[in-house]
Amino acid sequence: MPRFALFLLFCLGIVLAHAEYERSVPAANSILSKRPGSVVVYFTQPVEVRLSAFGVYALEVPREAWGSPVRLRQMAQPLVRRLLAGNAGRRVDVGLATTARTSRSVVLRLRPDLEPGPYVVVWRNLGVDGHSVSGFFVFVYRP
Amino acid sequence: MPHEHQGLQYVIRTALYLGVFLLLGTGVLVRYLGWKVSRPQRWWAWQVLSGGFLLAFGASLYGAYHTVWMLGDTALLGRYLWQTQQGNLILLRLLILSLLLLLSMGWFRWDRWLYPPLAVGLLLTLSLTAHAAGEGVVGVVADLLHLVLGVAWAGGLLALALLWRGAPPEANLRALRRISQVGGSLFLGMALLGGYLALVRLGDLANLWTTAYGQRLLVKLGLVALVLFLAAFNRFWLLPRWEAEGRKGLYLVGLEAFLLLGVLGATGVVAGTEPPGPTPRAPSLIRIAEGYGEGRFVGQLFSQAGVIHLYLDLRDKEGNLLPTGPALRVGLEREGLVHQEVLRPYHRSQYHLAYLAEEGGVWEVWLELPHKRLAYVLWVGR
């Protein structure tokens, strides 16, 4: 019986809801002193990599705002809306390094000459359950 | 940001389930449960099969188109079908649907052996393109078995209700008895698996009534309970009496089948709704009781189906409402999403706020009373 209960608990532990953002490297709202070479985003379930869109964009805001991730997130929203509507932004990644068809994590390579400043990582993914989820997070590179 | 859903997705999923249940249900009835029901009316059986095929085929193709439309570019349809796991599964589904239609022509010698793996394969393509796809092997297997049992029982019953009229009464009765005999075990298995899947997707039992997914699931469960009640009434009370009286008729199978259509519709809606996911990391209901002068503020702050509600009364020490109340400031915040407003009484000293949260998760809520500021952390499920 205890074995069965453990099995049930293990099974019930697999609780997921679409391909939502789980975590990332660099973490959301983090301030980095070292220039990052890539961004890794982990989702709660695998995404169809080839039909999902990912990008890292420079967030052009006053320097005073760099220290407040909450404020940066607020300031990033108009840019994110524009990007998701198909408009161009100042992209700082050089594309996906992930080659798998479906994956729970995606790796975006960043330009080697990344300048200090705040950046926003934006995506519109297609989960393996057929649902599309869009989202974003910000991080700051401040050496 | 919330993922993008369209009402059309519910219709597509419902059409897909209905088509598959009609196609496979007729196949199960014709082969295993009551071939004498369909024999005198092959042409009508073929029409029901073809209708199911067309519904499932059309819903799969249109579903693929709808997915790329949601992604913002319908020109991606080819890439979606060829280069994604889901697209490949949809192509496989179209192939299996065509093979099942071919099998129903009765040209193949090994039909009884070919049919089960093809039917299970078709249902597997459904599981692997729905919520179960993100739930690992256990989730996929549970979802697949749930579908297999559902098709054998509900699909068979649906097909019987459609083919009943032109068949000999004895053949109908025999088919109905067979469905009833296996129905109990099939339903029990289906209910256990459905319960397990619901628990996995809800994360917490409270999500059954506090989230949109849970509430839609409740509607489905209500319809299933009605079908079960009707089936039991049919089997244990009506059928024996009518048989004793020598009456021949539809009994309540038609009504059961009609309710099953409702169950399939509810399944389509549930399949298109985002499950609430992980166990809440904060309460979704907070009771407020704060003294103020001679009286006190009492009320509740809670979330339900993605909406944050605040009900607050200012009452005197006897518990009566005051003639009026002061304006209060309230703020809601989650990762950069901020909403602030000034609450004024809508009736005497009663306040109400309803705010549709853009995102599910943990929200910070603050409330400025005239004499102090209250701060809460609230879980918002969707």
HADDOCK unambig.tbl for C-alpha pairs under 7 A between the chains (distance, minus, plus):
assign (segid A and resid 12 and name CA) (segid B and resid 200 and name CA) 5.13 0.50 0.50
assign (segid A and resid 14 and name CA) (segid B and resid 135 and name CA) 6.15 0.50 0.50
assign (segid A and resid 14 and name CA) (segid B and resid 200 and name CA) 6.88 0.50 0.50
assign (segid A and resid 15 and name CA) (segid B and resid 135 and name CA) 6.94 0.50 0.50
assign (segid A and resid 15 and name CA) (segid B and resid 200 and name CA) 5.59 0.50 0.50
assign (segid A and resid 15 and name CA) (segid B and resid 201 and name CA) 6.02 0.50 0.50
assign (segid A and resid 15 and name CA) (segid B and resid 203 and name CA) 6.48 0.50 0.50
assign (segid A and resid 15 and name CA) (segid B and resid 277 and name CA) 5.74 0.50 0.50
assign (segid A and resid 15 and name CA) (segid B and resid 278 and name CA) 5.87 0.50 0.50
assign (segid A and resid 16 and name CA) (segid B and resid 134 and name CA) 6.78 0.50 0.50
assign (segid A and resid 16 and name CA) (segid B and resid 135 and name CA) 6.51 0.50 0.50
assign (segid A and resid 16 and name CA) (segid B and resid 201 and name CA) 6.94 0.50 0.50
assign (segid A and resid 16 and name CA) (segid B and resid 277 and name CA) 5.12 0.50 0.50
assign (segid A and resid 16 and name CA) (segid B and resid 278 and name CA) 6.64 0.50 0.50
assign (segid A and resid 17 and name CA) (segid B and resid 274 and name CA) 6.28 0.50 0.50
assign (segid A and resid 17 and name CA) (segid B and resid 275 and name CA) 5.34 0.50 0.50
assign (segid A and resid 17 and name CA) (segid B and resid 276 and name CA) 6.36 0.50 0.50
assign (segid A and resid 17 and name CA) (segid B and resid 277 and name CA) 4.74 0.50 0.50
assign (segid A and resid 18 and name CA) (segid B and resid 274 and name CA) 6.86 0.50 0.50
assign (segid A and resid 45 and name CA) (segid B and resid 134 and name CA) 5.26 0.50 0.50
assign (segid A and resid 46 and name CA) (segid B and resid 134 and name CA) 6.77 0.50 0.50
assign (segid A and resid 48 and name CA) (segid B and resid 84 and name CA) 6.11 0.50 0.50
assign (segid A and resid 50 and name CA) (segid B and resid 84 and name CA) 6.86 0.50 0.50
assign (segid A and resid 51 and name CA) (segid B and resid 80 and name CA) 6.68 0.50 0.50
assign (segid A and resid 70 and name CA) (segid B and resid 335 and name CA) 6.10 0.50 0.50
assign (segid A and resid 70 and name CA) (segid B and resid 336 and name CA) 4.90 0.50 0.50
assign (segid A and resid 71 and name CA) (segid B and resid 336 and name CA) 6.51 0.50 0.50
assign (segid A and resid 73 and name CA) (segid B and resid 336 and name CA) 5.17 0.50 0.50
assign (segid A and resid 74 and name CA) (segid B and resid 336 and name CA) 4.84 0.50 0.50
assign (segid A and resid 74 and name CA) (segid B and resid 337 and name CA) 6.73 0.50 0.50
assign (segid A and resid 101 and name CA) (segid B and resid 84 and name CA) 6.49 0.50 0.50
assign (segid A and resid 128 and name CA) (segid B and resid 86 and name CA) 6.57 0.50 0.50
assign (segid A and resid 128 and name CA) (segid B and resid 129 and name CA) 6.46 0.50 0.50
assign (segid A and resid 128 and name CA) (segid B and resid 133 and name CA) 5.97 0.50 0.50
assign (segid A and resid 128 and name CA) (segid B and resid 134 and name CA) 6.41 0.50 0.50
assign (segid A and resid 129 and name CA) (segid B and resid 129 and name CA) 4.93 0.50 0.50
assign (segid A and resid 129 and name CA) (segid B and resid 130 and name CA) 4.46 0.50 0.50
assign (segid A and resid 129 and name CA) (segid B and resid 131 and name CA) 5.03 0.50 0.50
assign (segid A and resid 129 and name CA) (segid B and resid 133 and name CA) 5.31 0.50 0.50
assign (segid A and resid 129 and name CA) (segid B and resid 134 and name CA) 6.25 0.50 0.50
assign (segid A and resid 130 and name CA) (segid B and resid 129 and name CA) 6.00 0.50 0.50
assign (segid A and resid 130 and name CA) (segid B and resid 130 and name CA) 6.49 0.50 0.50
assign (segid A and resid 132 and name CA) (segid B and resid 3 and name CA) 5.65 0.50 0.50
assign (segid A and resid 132 and name CA) (segid B and resid 4 and name CA) 6.19 0.50 0.50
assign (segid A and resid 133 and name CA) (segid B and resid 2 and name CA) 6.66 0.50 0.50
assign (segid A and resid 133 and name CA) (segid B and resid 3 and name CA) 4.05 0.50 0.50
assign (segid A and resid 133 and name CA) (segid B and resid 4 and name CA) 6.58 0.50 0.50
assign (segid A and resid 134 and name CA) (segid B and resid 1 and name CA) 5.85 0.50 0.50
assign (segid A and resid 134 and name CA) (segid B and resid 3 and name CA) 6.02 0.50 0.50
assign (segid A and resid 135 and name CA) (segid B and resid 1 and name CA) 5.19 0.50 0.50
